[in-house]
C-alpha cells in the first residue's frame, strides 16, 4: 500500500511530532504527512492546496472547531477521507462528526494498532469507531452510564466551552465583545432587543459570569470569538 498523502490538523505540537514518529516506524510507512496545521482556516486552505487523500483532525482547533469544519471540507471534496483523532469521547461529538462527514473517530488514548486498523477500514470504505466509543449513550444493566473517562475537570477548554453555546448565542457573544449594545446587536441580526437580552442572559448563565465586563473578559481570555 502506497503511503497515504495526509494533512494533520492539531494544535498540540508534541502530539503531532509523536504521530510523525509513530508513522515513520512503519515499513513501509502508512502515512505521508505533507502538511500540519493548527486552525480550521489553515486546514481548509491546505485541503485546497495539496492533493491529499486523507485528513486527520482534532476537534479543538483554532477558529472554527473540528465539528464545524468537517462539512466544509466535505463540500470541497466528497471523496476525501477524514478521521477525527481527539481526546473528546462524548457520544454527541462522535455522532455529529460522523453525520457531518467524517469517516472515522479515534481517541488519543487509543493504541497505535487502533489507529492503523481505523485507517485501513476507512480506506476500505468502512466507517470506523475506535474501541470504547458510541454514537448513543452507553448503557449498563443499571441504566445509562455517564459518558467520558472519569470525573470532569474544573477547567474546561475552549472547545467544550464554545460547544455550550448555540450558533445564535455565538453570534451575539461576538457582537457583545465588540462593545455593541442590545439595540445595535438586534439591528445587525434582525431580531428584537428583547431576544438579544434573553440570549445575553443565557450566555452569561452558561459561561458562569454575572456581568457584561466579565463576559467580554472571559470570551477574550478563552478565545471564544
C-alpha positions as CSV (number, residue, x, y, z in Angstrom):
1,X,0.0,0.0,0.0
2,X,1.4,3.4,-1.0
3,X,1.9,5.9,1.8
4,X,-1.3,7.9,2.2
5,X,-0.9,11.6,1.5
6,X,-2.2,13.2,4.7
7,X,-2.9,16.5,6.3
8,X,-2.9,16.6,10.1
9,X,-4.8,19.4,11.9
10,X,-4.0,19.6,15.6
11,X,-2.8,22.4,17.9
12,X,-0.7,20.1,20.1
13,X,2.8,20.3,18.6
14,X,4.2,17.5,20.7
15,X,1.4,15.2,19.8
16,X,1.8,15.8,16.1
17,X,5.6,15.1,16.4
18,X,4.7,11.9,18.2
19,X,2.3,10.9,15.4
20,X,5.0,11.6,12.8
21,X,7.5,9.5,14.8
22,X,5.0,6.6,15.0
23,X,4.3,6.8,11.3
24,X,8.0,6.7,10.5
25,X,8.3,3.3,12.3
26,X,6.0,1.6,9.8
27,X,7.8,-0.2,7.0
28,X,6.6,0.7,4.5
29,X,5.2,3.9,6.1
30,X,1.4,4.0,6.2
31,X,1.1,7.8,6.1
32,X,2.9,10.5,4.2
33,X,2.2,13.7,6.2
34,X,2.5,16.5,3.7
35,X,1.2,19.3,5.9
36,X,0.4,20.1,9.6
37,X,-2.0,22.9,10.5
38,X,-3.4,24.2,13.7
39,X,-6.6,26.1,12.7
40,X,-9.7,25.4,10.7
41,X,-8.9,28.2,8.3
42,X,-5.4,26.7,7.6
43,X,-7.0,23.3,7.2
44,X,-9.4,24.5,4.5
45,X,-6.6,26.2,2.7
46,X,-4.4,23.2,2.9
47,X,-7.0,20.9,1.5
48,X,-7.4,23.2,-1.5
49,X,-3.6,23.5,-1.9
50,X,-2.5,19.9,-1.5
51,X,-3.8,17.0,-3.5
52,X,-4.2,14.7,-0.5
53,X,-6.2,11.6,0.2
54,X,-6.6,11.8,4.0
55,X,-7.2,14.4,6.8
56,X,-6.6,13.6,10.5
57,X,-8.1,16.3,12.7
58,X,-8.7,17.2,16.3
59,X,-11.9,18.8,17.3
60,X,-10.2,21.6,19.3
61,X,-8.8,23.8,16.5
62,X,-8.2,27.5,16.4
63,X,-11.1,29.4,14.7
64,X,-13.9,27.0,13.8
65,X,-13.8,23.8,15.7
66,X,-13.4,20.4,14.0
67,X,-17.2,19.6,14.1
68,X,-17.8,22.9,12.2
69,X,-15.0,22.4,9.6
70,X,-15.8,18.8,8.7
71,X,-18.8,19.6,6.5
72,X,-16.9,22.5,4.9
73,X,-14.2,20.1,3.8
74,X,-16.8,17.5,2.7
75,X,-18.3,20.3,0.5
76,X,-14.9,20.8,-1.1
77,X,-14.1,17.2,-1.7
78,X,-16.7,14.4,-1.5
79,X,-14.1,11.6,-1.8
80,X,-11.5,12.8,0.7
81,X,-11.2,10.6,3.7
82,X,-11.4,12.2,7.2
83,X,-10.7,10.8,10.6
84,X,-11.2,12.6,13.9
85,X,-8.3,11.9,16.3
86,X,-9.2,13.7,19.6
87,X,-9.5,13.5,23.4
88,X,-13.3,14.0,23.4
89,X,-15.3,10.8,23.8
90,X,-18.8,12.3,24.3
91,X,-21.2,10.3,22.1
92,X,-22.8,13.5,20.9
93,X,-19.5,14.6,19.4
94,X,-18.9,11.2,17.8
95,X,-22.4,11.2,16.2
96,X,-22.1,14.8,15.0
97,X,-18.7,14.2,13.5
98,X,-19.9,11.2,11.5
99,X,-23.1,12.9,10.4
100,X,-21.1,15.9,9.3
101,X,-19.0,13.7,7.0
102,X,-16.1,12.1,9.0
103,X,-15.2,8.6,8.1
104,X,-13.8,7.6,11.4
105,X,-13.4,8.6,15.1
106,X,-10.5,7.6,17.3
107,X,-9.3,8.8,20.7
108,X,-5.8,9.9,21.5
109,X,-6.0,7.4,24.4
110,X,-6.4,4.5,21.9
111,X,-3.5,2.5,20.7
112,X,-1.4,2.8,17.5
113,X,-2.9,-0.5,16.4
114,X,-6.4,1.1,16.7
115,X,-5.2,4.0,14.5
116,X,-3.8,1.6,11.9
117,X,-7.0,-0.5,12.0
118,X,-9.1,2.6,11.6
119,X,-7.1,3.9,8.6
120,X,-7.3,0.5,6.8
121,X,-11.1,0.3,7.5
122,X,-11.6,3.9,6.3
123,X,-9.7,3.2,3.0
124,X,-11.8,0.1,2.5
125,X,-14.8,2.4,2.6
126,X,-15.9,1.5,6.1
127,X,-16.9,3.8,8.9
128,X,-14.6,3.2,11.9
129,X,-15.3,3.8,15.6
130,X,-12.4,3.0,17.9
131,X,-13.0,0.7,20.9
132,X,-14.9,2.4,23.7
133,X,-16.8,4.9,21.5
134,X,-20.5,5.2,21.0
135,X,-22.9,7.3,19.0
136,X,-25.7,6.8,21.6
137,X,-25.4,7.0,25.4
138,X,-23.7,3.7,26.5
139,X,-25.9,1.6,28.8
140,X,-25.3,-0.9,31.5
141,X,-27.7,-3.2,33.4
142,X,-28.1,-0.3,35.8
143,X,-29.2,2.1,33.0
144,X,-27.3,4.8,31.1
145,X,-23.8,5.2,32.3
146,X,-22.0,8.6,32.4
147,X,-20.0,9.4,29.3
148,X,-16.3,10.2,29.4
149,X,-13.3,8.7,31.0
150,X,-13.7,9.9,34.6
151,X,-14.7,13.0,36.6
152,X,-14.9,16.2,34.7
153,X,-12.1,18.7,35.3
154,X,-13.0,22.0,36.9
155,X,-11.3,23.5,33.9
156,X,-12.9,23.2,30.5
157,X,-11.1,24.0,27.3
158,X,-12.2,26.4,24.6
159,X,-13.8,23.6,22.6
160,X,-16.0,22.4,25.4
161,X,-17.0,25.9,26.5
162,X,-17.9,27.0,23.0
163,X,-20.0,23.9,22.4
164,X,-22.2,25.0,25.3
165,X,-23.5,27.9,23.1
166,X,-25.9,27.8,20.2
167,X,-24.8,29.3,16.9
168,X,-27.0,32.3,17.5
169,X,-25.5,32.7,21.0
170,X,-22.0,32.7,19.5
171,X,-23.1,35.4,17.1
172,X,-24.5,37.5,19.9
173,X,-21.3,36.9,22.0
174,X,-19.1,38.0,19.1
175,X,-21.0,41.3,18.9
176,X,-21.0,41.8,22.6
177,X,-17.2,41.7,22.6
178,X,-17.3,44.5,20.1
179,X,-19.0,46.6,22.8
180,X,-22.3,46.7,20.9
181,X,-25.5,47.2,22.9
182,X,-28.7,45.2,22.7
183,X,-30.3,47.6,20.1
184,X,-27.2,47.5,17.9
185,X,-27.0,43.7,18.1
186,X,-30.7,43.4,17.3
187,X,-30.4,45.6,14.2
188,X,-27.4,43.6,12.9
189,X,-29.0,40.2,13.5
190,X,-32.6,41.3,12.5
191,X,-34.1,40.2,15.9
192,X,-35.7,42.1,18.7
193,X,-34.0,43.9,21.6
194,X,-35.8,41.5,24.0
195,X,-34.5,38.5,22.2
196,X,-30.9,39.8,22.4
197,X,-31.5,40.3,26.1
198,X,-32.6,36.7,26.5
199,X,-29.5,35.5,24.6
200,X,-27.2,37.7,26.7
201,X,-28.7,36.2,29.9
202,X,-28.4,32.6,28.6
203,X,-24.8,33.2,27.5
204,X,-23.8,34.6,30.9
205,X,-25.6,31.7,32.7
206,X,-23.9,29.1,30.6
207,X,-20.5,30.6,31.0
208,X,-20.9,31.4,34.7
209,X,-20.4,35.1,34.6
210,X,-22.6,37.9,36.1
211,X,-22.0,41.0,34.1
212,X,-21.0,42.1,30.6
213,X,-17.5,43.2,31.6
214,X,-16.6,39.8,32.9
215,X,-18.4,38.2,29.9
216,X,-16.2,40.0,27.5
217,X,-13.1,39.3,29.6
218,X,-14.0,35.6,29.7
219,X,-14.7,35.4,26.0
220,X,-11.4,37.0,25.0
221,X,-9.3,35.0,27.6
222,X,-10.8,31.7,26.2
223,X,-10.6,32.8,22.6
224,X,-14.3,32.2,22.1
225,X,-14.5,34.9,19.4
